[in-house]
Amino acid sequence: MNPFAYAKASDAGAALMQIAPATGAASAADAAAKFLAGGTNLIDLMKEGVLQPGRLVDINGLPLDTIEELADGGLRLGALARNADTAYHPTVQKRLPLLASALLAGASPQIRNMATNGGNLLQRTRCHYFYDTLVPCNKRAPGTGCPAREGLARQHAILGASEHCVAVHPSDMCVALAALDAVVHVRSPRGERDIPFAELHRLPGDRPDVDTTLEPDELIVHIDVPPAAPFAAHSVYLKLRERQSYAFALVSVAAALDINRAGRIRNARLALGGVAHKPWRVPAAEALLAGEAPARAAFERCADALLQGAQAHGRGVGSNAFKIPMAHRAIVRALETAARGTVMNTTGSAP
């Protein structure tokens, strides 16, 4: 077992003082502190030896668990609000059914009861090479290699990958938040800043060990979702996976359409999960649907644009080549479903 220090923060300021890499820390490990919220991913990583923080700063006592309406009609989701509470919140279900459905498609009821909104944004990949400390992994130990590229890659990326990493981001919630243009508000000892959701997560490049643009001493305070009323009537979260529940996406699609009274698409939002190191969104592909009737031909053109440059990895039965046509069909299916009207997915199963 790896020893670590534990501290329970009484307020955000105290939490930030304890997480900051301290000058004169007793050891390098002591400087590598982590915030502890629901712990649904962090504790697993510690048990597997993937992460060995020298200090855990428990932030569960901070008043960051509210969900409130904003003056402009948007919603503010507290970073410590639990995934289950967020998904079942009446205002979230009414205004953001896409987000509620995505949350309920993730993990299991027990995990959703513990997992926090902020923690969901920061969860690490579920790549089996990443979790196996006996094999090389550039995400875990930069410069050691990426065996997934020519190995077992069924779960891995078809978009945005690099020679250093083909892992995917596992979150369902993040796919919906990407489609909804959410903004993440963070705080550090240096002050506060807002991060547009599209800028929060990184593609792997030559630093796959760095998942986000957050600094180590930044705390997620809340997530703001702008008004999404035009999309509430035509949205769906479609998740394709190897088993019905408690499984990560092979491909997921968050689709939302704004359809006018004449039956034409005014605006479209699309984000993919299970295909890249971050939720995958291509605004130029969405723009192809503006002014179009919600028909299969238009949806297929959009899917073509969204998947441009898709590339398979792995060999033989370990290849993920099947994910490219699967993703194309999933995009079209999700758009056709959304066009018919919002599907509120309360079970996490495919609509």
C-alpha positions in Angstrom: 0.0 0.0 0.0 1.2 3.5 -0.8 0.8 5.9 2.2 -0.9 9.3 1.7 -2.0 12.2 3.8 -5.7 13.1 4.2 -7.2 16.5 4.8 -10.8 17.6 4.9 -11.3 21.1 3.5 -13.7 23.4 5.4 -14.0 25.9 2.5 -12.8 26.4 -1.1 -9.9 28.7 0.0 -8.6 26.1 2.4 -8.9 23.4 -0.2 -6.9 25.4 -2.7 -4.2 26.1 -0.1 -3.8 22.4 0.5 -3.8 21.3 -3.1 -1.3 23.8 -4.3 2.2 22.3 -4.9 3.8 23.7 -1.8 7.3 25.1 -1.8 9.4 23.1 0.7 7.0 20.1 0.6 8.3 17.0 2.5 8.5 15.1 -0.8 7.6 15.3 -4.4 4.7 12.9 -3.7 3.4 15.2 -1.0 3.3 18.0 -3.5 1.2 15.8 -5.9 -2.1 16.3 -4.1 -5.5 15.4 -5.5 -9.0 16.6 -4.7 -11.3 13.9 -3.4 -15.0 14.1 -4.2 -17.1 11.0 -5.1 -13.9 9.1 -5.6 -15.5 6.7 -8.1 -12.5 7.0 -10.5 -9.7 8.3 -8.3 -9.9 5.5 -5.8 -9.9 2.9 -8.5 -6.7 4.4 -10.0 -5.1 4.4 -6.6 -6.0 0.8 -6.0 -4.5 -0.2 -9.3 -1.3 1.7 -8.7 -1.9 4.0 -11.7 -1.9 7.1 -9.4 -0.1 7.5 -6.2 -1.0 10.9 -4.8 0.8 12.0 -1.6 -2.2 13.8 -0.3 -6.0 13.7 -0.7 -8.0 16.9 0.0 -11.6 15.9 0.7 -13.9 18.6 -0.7 -17.2 16.9 0.0 -18.1 19.5 2.7 -17.9 22.4 0.3 -21.2 24.1 -0.7 -20.9 23.3 -4.4 -23.7 20.9 -4.8 -26.6 23.1 -5.9 -28.4 23.2 -9.2 -29.9 26.6 -10.0 -31.5 28.6 -12.7 -29.6 31.5 -14.2 -31.2 34.8 -15.1 -30.7 34.2 -18.9 -32.6 30.9 -18.7 -29.5 28.7 -18.5 -28.7 26.3 -15.6 -25.7 26.2 -13.2 -24.7 22.7 -12.1 -22.6 22.6 -8.9 -19.4 20.6 -9.2 -20.3 18.5 -6.2 -23.9 17.8 -7.2 -24.2 14.0 -7.7 -24.8 12.6 -11.1 -28.1 11.0 -10.0 -29.4 14.2 -8.4 -28.5 16.2 -11.5 -30.1 13.6 -13.9 -33.4 13.5 -11.9 -33.6 17.2 -11.1 -37.0 18.4 -12.6 -35.5 21.5 -14.2 -32.7 19.5 -15.8 -35.2 17.0 -17.2 -37.4 19.7 -18.5 -34.8 22.0 -20.0 -31.9 19.7 -20.7 -33.3 16.2 -21.4 -30.2 15.5 -23.5 -28.0 15.9 -20.4 -30.4 13.9 -18.2 -30.4 11.0 -20.7 -26.6 11.0 -21.0 -26.1 10.9 -17.2 -28.5 8.0 -16.8 -26.7 6.1 -19.6 -23.5 6.2 -17.5 -22.2 3.6 -15.0 -24.6 2.1 -12.5 -27.2 3.6 -10.2 -24.9 3.1 -7.2 -22.0 4.9 -8.9 -24.3 7.7 -10.1 -25.3 8.2 -6.5 -21.7 8.9 -5.6 -20.1 10.4 -8.7 -20.0 14.2 -8.9 -20.4 16.5 -11.8 -16.9 17.9 -11.5 -15.4 14.5 -11.1 -17.2 13.2 -14.2 -15.4 15.8 -16.3 -12.0 14.6 -15.0 -12.3 10.9 -15.2 -9.5 9.1 -16.9 -9.6 6.7 -19.8 -10.7 3.1 -19.3 -8.0 1.8 -21.7 -6.9 -1.6 -20.3 -3.3 -0.9 -21.1 -3.5 2.3 -19.1 -4.8 0.4 -16.1 -2.2 -2.5 -16.4 1.0 -1.1 -14.8 3.0 -4.1 -16.1 2.7 -3.0 -19.7 3.9 0.2 -21.4 1.5 3.2 -21.7 2.4 6.7 -22.9 -0.6 8.1 -21.0 0.6 6.6 -17.7 4.3 6.8 -18.3 5.2 9.1 -21.2 7.8 7.8 -23.7 7.2 4.1 -22.9 4.9 3.3 -26.0 1.4 2.6 -26.9 0.7 -1.1 -27.4 -3.0 -0.4 -28.2 -2.1 1.0 -31.6 -1.3 -2.5 -32.9 -2.9 -4.5 -30.2 -6.4 -4.8 -28.7 -8.1 -1.5 -29.8 -11.8 -2.4 -30.0 -12.6 0.3 -27.4 -10.2 2.9 -28.8 -10.2 6.1 -30.9 -11.0 6.5 -34.5 -10.6 10.3 -34.5 -8.1 12.7 -33.2 -5.6 10.0 -32.1 -1.8 10.3 -32.3 1.1 8.0 -32.6 1.5 8.3 -28.9 -2.1 7.4 -27.8 -5.3 6.0 -29.1 -7.3 6.1 -25.9 -10.8 7.6 -25.6 -12.5 9.7 -23.0 -15.1 7.6 -21.2 -17.7 10.2 -20.0 -21.3 10.2 -21.2 -22.1 13.5 -19.4 -19.2 15.2 -21.2 -20.6 14.3 -24.6 -23.9 16.0 -23.8 -22.2 19.1 -22.3 -20.0 19.4 -25.4 -23.1 19.5 -27.6 -24.8 22.0 -25.3 -21.8 24.5 -25.3 -21.3 24.3 -21.6 -18.8 26.5 -19.8 -16.7 25.2 -16.8 -15.9 27.7 -14.0 -12.7 27.0 -12.1 -10.9 28.6 -9.2 -7.3 28.5 -8.1 -5.0 30.5 -5.7 -4.5 32.9 -8.7 -8.1 33.7 -9.2 -11.1 32.4 -11.3 -11.6 31.7 -15.0 -14.2 30.2 -17.3 -13.3 27.5 -19.8 -15.5 26.8 -22.8 -16.3 23.1 -22.8 -14.6 22.6 -26.2 -11.4 23.8 -24.7 -11.4 21.7 -21.5 -10.3 18.4 -22.8 -7.2 17.8 -25.0 -6.3 15.6 -27.9 -3.4 13.4 -27.1 -0.7 14.8 -29.4 2.7 14.1 -27.9 1.4 14.6 -24.3 -1.3 12.0 -23.8 -0.7 12.0 -20.1 -2.3 15.5 -19.9 -6.1 15.1 -20.3 -7.3 18.6 -19.8 -6.3 22.3 -19.9 -6.8 22.5 -16.1 -3.8 23.4 -13.9 -3.1 21.0 -11.1 -4.2 23.5 -8.5 -7.5 24.5 -10.2 -10.8 23.4 -8.6 -14.0 23.1 -10.7 -16.7 25.1 -9.0 -19.6 24.8 -11.3 -20.7 24.2 -14.9 -22.9 26.6 -16.7 -25.2 25.4 -19.5 -26.6 28.2 -21.7 -30.3 28.3 -22.5 -31.2 25.3 -24.7 -34.9 25.8 -25.1 -34.9 25.5 -28.9 -33.3 22.0 -28.6 -35.5 20.6 -25.8 -38.1 19.2 -28.1 -35.8 17.4 -30.4 -32.9 15.7 -28.7 -31.6 12.2 -28.0 -28.5 10.5 -26.4 -27.7 7.3 -28.2 -25.2 4.9 -26.6 -24.0 1.8 -28.3 -22.0 -0.7 -26.1 -21.2 -4.3 -25.7 -23.8 -4.9 -22.9 -27.0 -3.1 -21.9 -25.7 -1.5 -18.7 -22.6 -0.6 -16.8 -20.5 -0.5 -20.0 -18.6 2.3 -21.7 -19.6 3.4 -25.1 -18.2 1.9 -28.3 -19.9 4.9 -29.9 -22.3 7.5 -28.4 -24.1 10.4 -30.0 -25.6 13.5 -28.4 -27.9 15.0 -31.0 -30.1 18.0 -30.7 -32.1 19.9 -33.4 -33.9 23.2 -33.5 -36.7 22.7 -36.0 -38.9 25.6 -37.2 -42.6 25.6 -37.8 -42.0 25.0 -41.5 -40.2 21.7 -40.6 -36.7 22.9 -41.5 -33.6 22.7 -39.3 -32.5 26.0 -38.0 -29.6 24.7 -35.9 -28.1 21.4 -35.0 -25.8 20.2 -32.2 -23.9 16.9 -32.4 -21.2 15.4 -30.3 -19.7 11.9 -30.3 -18.4 9.8 -27.5 -16.2 6.7 -27.4 -14.4 7.8 -30.6 -11.7 10.2 -29.4 -9.5 11.5 -26.6 -12.3 14.1 -25.9 -15.9 14.5 -26.9 -15.8 14.9 -30.7 -17.6 17.9 -32.2 -17.3 19.4 -35.7 -19.3 22.7 -36.0 -18.8 22.7 -39.8 -20.6 19.3 -40.0 -23.5 20.7 -37.9 -23.8 23.7 -40.2 -24.5 21.4 -43.1 -27.9 20.8 -41.6 -29.0 24.4 -41.4 -32.0 25.1 -43.6 -32.3 21.4 -44.5 -35.4 19.2 -44.1 -34.7 16.5 -41.4 -34.2 13.7 -43.9 -31.8 10.8 -44.2 -29.8 12.2 -47.1 -28.9 15.3 -45.2 -28.1 13.3 -42.0 -25.7 11.1 -44.0 -23.9 14.1 -45.4 -23.5 15.4 -41.9 -22.2 12.0 -40.7 -19.7 12.0 -43.5 -18.3 15.4 -42.5 -18.3 14.5 -38.8 -16.3 11.4 -39.4 -13.9 12.8 -41.9 -10.4 11.5 -41.3 -11.6 8.6 -39.1 -8.9 5.9 -38.9 -8.9 2.4 -37.4 -6.3 0.9 -35.0 -5.4 -2.5 -33.8 -5.1 -5.8 -35.7 -7.4 -8.8 -36.4 -10.1 -9.3 -33.8 -8.5 -6.5 -31.8 -9.2 -3.9 -34.6 -11.7 -1.1 -34.1 -12.4 -0.7 -37.8 -16.0 -1.7 -37.2 -16.4 1.6 -35.2 -16.3 3.7 -38.3 -19.4 2.4 -40.1 -21.0 1.9 -36.6 -20.5 5.6 -35.8 -21.9 6.6 -39.2 -25.0 4.6 -38.7 -25.3 5.9 -35.1 -25.2 9.5 -36.2 -27.9 9.0 -38.7 -30.1 7.0 -36.3 -29.7 9.6 -33.6 -30.6 12.5 -35.9 -33.6 10.7 -37.2 -34.7 9.9 -33.7 -34.2 13.5 -32.5 -36.1 14.8 -35.5 -39.2 12.8 -34.4 -39.1 14.3 -30.9 -37.1 14.1 -27.7 -36.5 10.7 -26.2 -36.1 10.9 -22.4 -33.9 7.8 -21.7 -34.5 6.9 -18.1 -32.9 3.4 -18.3 -29.7 4.1 -20.2 -30.7 1.7 -23.0 -30.5 2.6 -26.6 -33.7 4.5 -27.8 
